[in-house]
Amino acid sequence: MTMRAAKAQSGDDVELVQRMRVGDADALRSIVERYQDRIFALIFGIVRDRHEVEDVAQEVFLKVFRRIHAFDGRSRFYTWLYRVAANSAKDHVKKRSRRPSVALDDNAGIPSMLRSPAENAERSELRLAVRAAINTLPGRYREVLTLREIEGLTYNEIAAILRVSMGTVESRLHRARARLKQVLIDDPEIQ
Amino acid sequence: MPNYSDPELWLYLDGEMAPADIDALERDVALNAALSDRLDELRLIADTVLDGAPTPPAGFGARIAAAALLQGSTPRSAEFLDLQRFVRRALIAAALLAAVGLSYLVVEVLPDLLTTEIYAGSDPLLEPR
């Protein structure tokens, strides 16, 4: 779903939010179904362990339901929802024991039929290297990268979700991407 | 090759570049294969961020709704949340006051007490009045 579609949906969110305020669990289900893909992606971007995503997502949606009165309606609902999800994912990472990052699955996506097998292999290798590099980034960099890529949130929207300035968003994005690029430059296998 | 920095190219890919600059960049990209390759490389980095993200299992929404009902996770009232916030702030304020009081005791009162005990009776000039 594109950001434009999400914005169009935000009008419908108002009614669902009203229903959740009076304890309507069906409204919660509709919200979950509407946002679950993006929330899973956002949590995964920060937690980087696909086995933990579902538990954190469940916690996020239950928290949203319990604390729906804390949403004052001044921002869009999805901005608040993403903030709750990002904070929960960060808390989860903090609580998690200091074990090494879990390696991601090795499925590198569907290779393009337009490229040669050699080109596809090279791109798969590059993707694996980028993924490994993302796992080494500090959480504050991963969260901006993820919010940016989920559905093309603008720098302004990311700043509102994370409650930081737009300059901070821009500089974190730049540093995160510079690190990723550096990893690729330093990796002789990718050259 | 036109001299674009990575941050400039990222602004373009993120849709944050000024419209006038977009036109100029797109003209340069059309004429320059190396610049086009650089953009492709950056796009690949961006596309990879969400690689491997799991999809929600079927019936996830229904399960959450059921869990909310089973756990009695009813929405808390605005008054409850305000009270919770007030109590949290009051506890933080009390902890800060206690820390300041303790610091005062350690820095100001304790050394005086120790000095008085050590020297009391040994030198009449140092005795407390």
Interface residues (C-beta under 8 A of the other chain):
Chain A: M20 R21 V22 G23 A25 D26 L28 R29 S30 V32 E33 Q36 D37 F40 A41 F44 G45 R50 V53 E54 A57 Q58 F61 L62 F65 R66 R67 I68 H69 A70 L104 D105 N107 A108 G109 R123 L126 R127 V130 R131 I134 L145 T146 R148 E149 I150 G152 T154 Y155 L173 H174 R177 A178 L180 K181 L184
Chain B: D6 P7 W10 D14 G15 E16 L42 L44 I45 A46 D47 T48 V49 L50 D51 G52 A53 P54 T55 P56 P57 F60 G61 A62 R63 I64 A65 A66 A67 A68 L69 Q71 S73 T74 P75 R76 S77 A78 F80 L81
